Amino acid sequence: MPAEEEIQKYRESWNPFSHGPILVSSADLQPKGQFYLRPFIFSQVGEHSFGNRFTLSSERQDGPIHLYSVQDPFVQMGYGVTNHIQFLVATSLNSFWVKDTASFNRGQGGPWKTNTGLGDTSLVVFYRPIVQDPDTWRPSVTSFTGVGLPTGKWLTGTKTPPGRFAPLGRLPATQFGSLALTEGVETRKNLRPFRISANAYYTYEPPGSEGLETTYVPDVINTRIAFEHILNDNKGLGYTLEFVSIHGIPWRLDGHALNRGQQHGFSILGVEPAIQWRFGDSNIVGAVGVLFTVAGQNATESIYPNFSIFWYWSKSGQVLMR
């Protein structure tokens, strides 16, 4: 665990109080005793699809469905257990509307199907063994250990959206309505007036069941990179460019053959421009952005409008930037 001198050196370095990236989790954690509440909206509009080869969005094709999905609200709560261990819990209310455009184009109508219910619940523990050094190139490095619980499926019978994923958010994307075990690594470096973050995650989903059949879905790899440029330190004003990729790989760690989901694998590459700001001199910061999928394979081509707010509280009375 980093020495107290290291954490104090980092705390005294440049790191203005601001929202940070919308989709990329920070490797620098809440100070001990500091809490945050984060309500936000993640949404998806998908009207086209990518074929069975990795292509730019200019080569997209009409999808068999039109999908509109939203997590509203998606709520995260994080707490600094120590200066280098943070606990997080997150859940959401999920809704989707889907139209079968293939049937509509065949003159067979195009009925809308809708569903609303409780989403999955995530429990995450972060541990930071390395804190960045302002005087060198050493970044902060943090481990991510998470469990995704299909609480919506268990408690309210929430249906899985077409494509098996909820709108992409800050946490690694996992297949909706499934138990998910995720390990990852996060890193961040502040280089005034920029902050650079990069994360990677691997998700394994234990076997599920449908009726009497055992189901096996692909493991998933998530990567996230963010570049922040802070324009005004006092107002927490800046812009961010975030890059996101999701890959469903055509195998599983346990070696079982796939029989659900996209069995030949899938990929999505997206980019999100966003702006972030601070609400006056308060402990509340916000951000808004839109994620565009620019390339993909065996996946829906979508846009994802996002809006997020962080509210910080500390029992010491002094709120610190992560």
C-alpha positions in Angstrom: 0.0 0.0 0.0 1.4 3.5 -0.9 3.0 5.4 2.0 1.2 8.3 3.6 3.8 10.7 2.1 2.9 9.5 -1.4 -0.8 10.1 -1.0 -0.2 13.5 0.5 2.1 14.4 -2.4 -0.6 13.4 -4.8 -3.3 15.3 -2.9 -1.3 18.5 -3.1 -0.7 18.3 -6.8 -2.9 19.7 -9.6 -6.3 18.0 -9.8 -9.2 20.4 -10.0 -12.6 19.4 -8.6 -14.6 18.3 -11.7 -16.8 15.5 -13.0 -14.2 13.6 -15.0 -15.1 11.2 -17.9 -18.6 9.8 -18.2 -17.8 6.3 -19.3 -14.3 5.8 -17.9 -13.9 5.0 -14.2 -11.2 6.8 -12.3 -8.2 4.9 -11.0 -7.9 7.5 -8.2 -10.4 6.7 -5.5 -12.5 8.4 -2.8 -10.5 9.5 0.2 -11.2 7.6 3.4 -14.7 8.5 4.7 -15.8 10.3 1.5 -19.0 9.3 -0.2 -20.6 10.1 -3.5 -24.1 9.6 -5.0 -24.3 9.6 -8.8 -27.7 9.6 -10.5 -27.4 9.6 -14.3 -29.2 8.7 -17.5 -27.7 6.4 -20.2 -29.7 5.9 -23.3 -29.5 4.1 -26.7 -30.9 4.7 -30.1 -30.2 1.8 -32.5 -31.7 1.7 -36.0 -28.8 0.1 -38.0 -26.5 -2.8 -37.6 -23.0 -4.0 -38.5 -22.4 -7.1 -40.5 -20.0 -10.0 -40.0 -16.9 -8.0 -40.6 -15.4 -5.0 -38.8 -16.5 -2.0 -40.8 -16.8 1.8 -40.4 -20.3 3.1 -39.8 -20.5 4.4 -43.4 -21.0 0.7 -44.4 -23.8 0.1 -41.9 -26.9 -1.6 -43.0 -30.6 -1.4 -42.0 -31.1 -3.4 -38.9 -33.9 -6.0 -38.4 -35.2 -3.9 -35.5 -35.3 -0.4 -34.2 -34.2 -0.3 -30.6 -34.7 2.5 -28.1 -33.5 1.9 -24.6 -32.8 3.9 -21.4 -31.5 3.4 -17.9 -33.3 6.1 -16.0 -32.2 6.5 -13.4 -29.0 4.6 -13.0 -27.7 5.2 -9.5 -24.2 4.6 -8.2 -23.0 5.0 -4.6 -19.3 4.9 -3.7 -17.5 5.1 -0.4 -13.8 5.4 0.5 -13.2 2.6 3.0 -9.5 3.6 3.2 -7.5 6.0 1.0 -6.8 3.1 -1.3 -9.9 0.9 -1.0 -13.3 1.9 -2.4 -16.7 0.1 -2.4 -19.4 0.8 -5.0 -23.0 -0.4 -5.4 -25.1 0.4 -8.5 -28.5 -0.4 -9.8 -31.0 1.0 -12.3 -34.5 1.1 -13.8 -34.4 -0.2 -17.4 -36.8 0.4 -20.2 -36.7 -0.5 -23.9 -38.9 -0.1 -26.9 -38.3 -2.3 -30.0 -39.9 -2.4 -33.4 -39.6 -5.4 -35.7 -38.8 -3.5 -38.9 -38.2 -6.7 -41.0 -41.9 -7.7 -40.4 -43.0 -4.1 -41.1 -41.2 -4.1 -44.5 -42.8 -7.4 -45.5 -46.2 -5.8 -44.9 -46.8 -7.8 -41.8 -47.0 -4.9 -39.5 -44.3 -3.8 -37.1 -45.5 -4.2 -33.6 -43.8 -2.4 -30.8 -42.6 -4.4 -27.8 -41.8 -2.7 -24.6 -40.6 -3.7 -21.2 -39.7 -1.8 -18.0 -38.2 -3.2 -14.8 -35.4 -3.2 -12.3 -32.0 -3.6 -13.9 -28.9 -5.6 -12.8 -27.1 -4.7 -9.6 -23.3 -4.3 -9.4 -21.1 -4.7 -6.4 -17.5 -3.5 -6.9 -14.3 -3.3 -4.8 -11.5 -1.1 -6.0 -7.9 -1.4 -4.6 -5.2 1.1 -5.5 -1.7 -0.3 -4.9 0.1 2.5 -6.8 -0.7 6.2 -6.6 0.6 8.6 -9.2 3.7 10.7 -8.6 3.3 14.3 -9.8 7.1 14.6 -10.4 7.5 11.5 -12.6 5.6 9.5 -15.2 4.3 7.0 -12.7 0.4 6.8 -13.0 -2.1 5.6 -10.5 -3.0 1.9 -10.9 -6.1 0.3 -9.4 -7.7 -3.1 -9.6 -11.4 -3.7 -10.2 -13.3 -6.7 -8.8 -17.0 -6.7 -9.5 -20.0 -9.0 -9.4 -23.1 -8.3 -11.5 -26.4 -9.7 -10.1 -29.5 -10.1 -12.3 -31.8 -8.6 -9.6 -34.3 -7.3 -12.2 -34.7 -10.8 -13.6 -35.0 -12.3 -10.1 -37.3 -9.7 -8.6 -39.4 -8.1 -11.3 -39.0 -10.4 -14.3 -37.3 -7.7 -16.4 -36.8 -8.9 -20.0 -33.4 -8.8 -21.7 -33.2 -6.1 -24.4 -32.5 -7.2 -28.0 -28.7 -7.6 -28.3 -28.5 -8.7 -24.6 -27.0 -5.4 -23.4 -28.4 -2.4 -21.6 -27.2 1.1 -22.8 -23.4 1.4 -22.3 -22.5 3.2 -19.1 -19.6 3.8 -16.7 -19.3 0.2 -15.5 -18.0 -2.5 -17.8 -20.8 -3.8 -20.2 -22.1 -7.2 -19.2 -24.9 -9.2 -20.8 -28.1 -8.1 -19.2 -29.9 -10.5 -16.8 -26.9 -12.7 -16.2 -24.6 -13.3 -13.3 -21.3 -11.7 -14.2 -17.8 -11.8 -12.6 -15.5 -9.0 -13.7 -11.8 -8.4 -13.1 -10.0 -5.3 -14.5 -7.2 -2.8 -14.2 -7.5 1.0 -14.2 -4.9 3.7 -14.6 -4.8 7.5 -14.6 -2.2 10.2 -15.0 -2.6 14.0 -14.5 -0.5 16.2 -16.7 -1.8 19.8 -16.3 -4.0 20.8 -18.0 -4.8 17.2 -19.1 -5.9 14.0 -17.4 -5.5 10.7 -19.2 -7.2 7.5 -18.1 -7.2 3.9 -19.5 -9.1 0.8 -18.3 -9.5 -2.8 -19.4 -11.8 -5.5 -18.0 -12.6 -9.2 -18.6 -16.0 -10.6 -17.7 -16.9 -14.2 -17.2 -20.5 -15.2 -16.9 -21.2 -18.6 -15.1 -23.6 -21.0 -16.9 -27.2 -19.9 -16.8 -30.4 -21.8 -17.6 -33.6 -21.5 -19.7 -36.1 -24.1 -18.9 -34.2 -27.4 -18.6 -31.3 -26.3 -20.8 -28.0 -24.9 -19.5 -26.9 -21.8 -21.3 -23.5 -20.5 -22.2 -22.8 -17.0 -23.4 -19.6 -15.4 -24.7 -17.1 -13.9 -22.3 -16.7 -10.1 -22.8 -13.7 -7.8 -22.9 -14.2 -4.0 -22.3 -11.6 -1.3 -22.9 -11.9 2.4 -22.1 -9.6 5.4 -22.8 -10.3 9.1 -21.9 -8.5 12.3 -22.6 -9.6 15.3 -20.5 -8.7 19.0 -21.1 -9.6 21.2 -18.1 -10.2 24.8 -19.3 -11.1 26.4 -16.0 -9.9 24.9 -12.7 -12.3 26.8 -10.5 -15.4 26.0 -12.5 -14.3 22.4 -13.2 -15.0 23.2 -16.9 -13.5 21.1 -19.5 -14.1 18.8 -22.4 -13.4 15.1 -22.8 -12.9 12.6 -25.6 -13.6 9.0 -24.6 -13.0 5.8 -26.6 -14.9 2.6 -25.8 -14.6 -0.9 -27.2 -16.6 -4.0 -26.3 -15.7 -7.5 -27.6 -17.8 -10.6 -27.2 -15.2 -13.3 -27.7 -16.3 -16.7 -29.2 -15.1 -18.8 -26.3 -15.4 -19.1 -22.5 -12.9 -19.5 -19.7 -14.6 -22.7 -18.6 -14.2 -24.2 -22.1 -17.9 -24.8 -22.8 -19.3 -24.3 -26.3 -21.5 -21.3 -26.7 -25.3 -21.8 -27.2 -26.6 -18.3 -26.5 -25.8 -14.7 -27.6 -23.6 -13.9 -30.6 -21.8 -17.2 -30.9 -19.4 -16.0 -33.6 -18.2 -13.1 -31.5 -19.0 -9.4 -31.8 -17.2 -6.0 -31.5 -18.2 -2.4 -31.0 -15.9 0.6 -31.2 -17.3 4.0 -30.1 -16.1 7.6 -29.4 -17.8 10.1 -27.1 -17.2 13.8 -27.0 -18.4 15.3 -23.7 -18.3 18.5 -21.6 -18.0 18.6 -17.8 -18.6 21.4 -15.2 -19.1 22.3 -11.6 -22.3 23.8 -10.2 -20.9 27.0 -8.7 -18.9 26.4 -5.5 -21.0 23.4 -4.6 -20.0 19.7 -4.2 -22.0 18.8 -7.3 -20.5 18.3 -10.7 -22.0 17.3 -14.0 -21.3 16.1 -17.5 -23.1 15.5 -20.8 -22.0 13.7 -23.9 -23.0 11.4 -26.8 -21.3 8.2 -27.6 -21.2 7.3 -31.3 -20.4 3.7 -32.5 -18.0 4.2 -35.4 -17.2 0.5 -36.2 -18.5 -2.9 -35.3 -19.1 -6.5 -36.1 -22.3 -8.6 -35.5 -23.7 -5.7 -33.4 -26.2 -2.9 -33.4 -25.0 0.5 -34.7 -26.2 3.0 -32.1 -25.8 6.4 -30.6 -25.9 6.8 -26.8 -26.8 10.2 -25.3 -25.6 10.4 -21.7 -26.1 12.8 -18.7 -24.4 12.4 -15.3 -24.2 14.2 -11.9 -21.9 13.5 -9.0 -22.7 14.7 -5.5 -19.9 14.4 -3.0 -20.1 14.3 0.8 -17.3 13.9 3.4 -17.7 13.4 7.2 -14.6 15.6 7.6 -16.5 18.5 6.0 -13.9 18.9 3.2 -14.5 17.3 -0.1 -11.5 16.2 -2.1 -11.2 15.4 -5.8 -10.4 11.8 -6.4 
